[in-house]
Amino acid sequence: MDLSAAKNEIMHLLSRVDPRELPKLVEWMKNSDELDNYFIDNEKVVLQSIAEDLRTSVPPEATFSSESLALQKIRQSSRTHVDAFLYDEEAVDALCEEGKLSRNYCLHCGSQRTAPLEFISHSFSIMELRFLFHHVLPDLTGLMLVDVGSRLGAVLYAGYLYSSLARLVGVEISSEFIGLQKMVVQKYDFADRIEIVHADICTQPGLLQSADVVVLNNVFEYFLDQDSQIRAWLCIQQNVRKKGALLVTVPSMQEALSALQPSGDGLDISPWVEELPLNYDVYLGMDSDPDTLKQIHLYRVL
Ligand SMILES: C[S@@+](CC[C@H](N)C(=O)[O-])C[C@H]1O[C@@H](n2cnc3c(N)ncnc32)[C@H](O)[C@@H]1O
């Protein structure tokens, strides 16, 4: 049933409801999590099963000791890393209740003064992935996507399940995460469309040149020093040149690049890409979080 037929059915139903009960019914439709079951699709169930498999294969903080720069940057901020693909809001609440995670940190060790701890994730959540493939990107049938820094592979698995992309390539610099992605691709039989490449993206200009969609989710900031970040962005800018190709970034390119000024002065994006407006006001179930979605930006190569 399409949207307009569904609206007609609902209006027909509402016309038959006792007017005294109508406000309660509408309130229930707006706020009840009973309706959330209708937002669970088969693809989400597969993604949840992959997340469950991965949770048993990585440490709880989903970071490896080889990622010393990322660990150091997180430690220096008032943030803690919780991987949003592995742990949804409900799982985070459960970890907090079990005392395995805290939502607060101590402002002065030993005192009672605490402040809310900001969580940062190195992966998209399943909710963000549904937003990405259903509401941000157009029909991708037959096209090729490159996920720069594919980590646990969340973008690749969601792209496999939620789109008809012909080819999904994940490029990841960390060998530990390459092993995990290969394990999932094999177990879930994704190898006909997903490829995993263990490399620094700067050594893969050919992949960037052929890509129709390039995903850059918080990709360099936590993992590379300033000079390497500038080098990586220049490589992206020089090679993602196919007219009409799409780039998805978190945060916006302007925000990522302004953190690199003034040394990143060569990185002027205006002659290269235009930003496309997105509608963030999309209901994706009770765990919808418009503030998180607003971090996602879409650009088209000119
Ligand atoms: C925040 S994670 C992105 C995860 C994934 N794309 C997602 O959205 O769920 C960034 C990843 O980029 C990788 N990375 C950083 N610099 C890279 C580079 N130059 N080449 C390839 N991977 C890189 C990091 O190792 C890290 O796993």
The ligand as a Tripos MOL2 file, in Angstrom:
@<TRIPOS>MOLECULE
LIG
   27    29     1     0     0
SMALL
NO_CHARGES

@<TRIPOS>ATOM
      1 C1         34.9480    6.7550   12.5020 C.3       1 LIG1
      2 S1         35.4810    5.3270   11.6740 S.3       1 LIG1
      3 C2         34.2730    5.2030   10.3760 C.3       1 LIG1
      4 C3         33.4870    3.9090   10.4220 C.3       1 LIG1
      5 C4         32.5410    3.5790    9.3030 C.3       1 LIG1
      6 N1         32.8300    4.2380    8.0720 N.3       1 LIG1
      7 C5         31.1210    3.8660    9.7060 C.2       1 LIG1
      8 O1         30.5800    4.8690    9.2750 O.co2     1 LIG1
      9 O2         30.5100    3.1110   10.4690 O.co2     1 LIG1
     10 C6         36.9020    5.9060   10.7960 C.3       1 LIG1
     11 C7         37.8170    4.7880   10.3370 C.3       1 LIG1
     12 O3         38.7110    5.3430    9.3660 O.3       1 LIG1
     13 C8         39.9510    4.6460    9.4260 C.3       1 LIG1
     14 N2         40.9460    5.4920    8.7560 N.ar      1 LIG1
     15 C9         41.4960    6.6500    9.1980 C.ar      1 LIG1
     16 N3         42.3460    7.1490    8.2980 N.ar      1 LIG1
     17 C10        42.3390    6.3030    7.2350 C.ar      1 LIG1
     18 C11        43.0150    6.2830    5.9790 C.ar      1 LIG1
     19 N4         43.8820    7.2450    5.6460 N.pl3     1 LIG1
     20 N5         42.7680    5.2630    5.1290 N.ar      1 LIG1
     21 C12        41.8940    4.2790    5.4630 C.ar      1 LIG1
     22 N6         41.2310    4.2390    6.6430 N.ar      1 LIG1
     23 C13        41.4430    5.2410    7.5240 C.ar      1 LIG1
     24 C14        40.1420    4.4540   10.9260 C.3       1 LIG1
     25 O4         41.0250    3.3780   11.1880 O.3       1 LIG1
     26 C15        38.7020    4.1880   11.4070 C.3       1 LIG1
     27 O5         38.4500    2.8130   11.5260 O.3       1 LIG1
@<TRIPOS>BOND
     1     1     2 1
     2     2     3 1
     3     2    10 1
     4     3     4 1
     5     4     5 1
     6     5     6 1
     7     5     7 1
     8     7     8 2
     9     7     9 1
    10    10    11 1
    11    11    12 1
    12    11    26 1
    13    12    13 1
    14    13    14 1
    15    13    24 1
    16    14    15 ar
    17    14    23 ar
    18    15    16 ar
    19    16    17 ar
    20    17    18 ar
    21    17    23 ar
    22    18    19 1
    23    18    20 ar
    24    20    21 ar
    25    21    22 ar
    26    22    23 ar
    27    24    25 1
    28    24    26 1
    29    26    27 1
@<TRIPOS>SUBSTRUCTURE
     1 LIG1         1 GROUP 0 **** ****
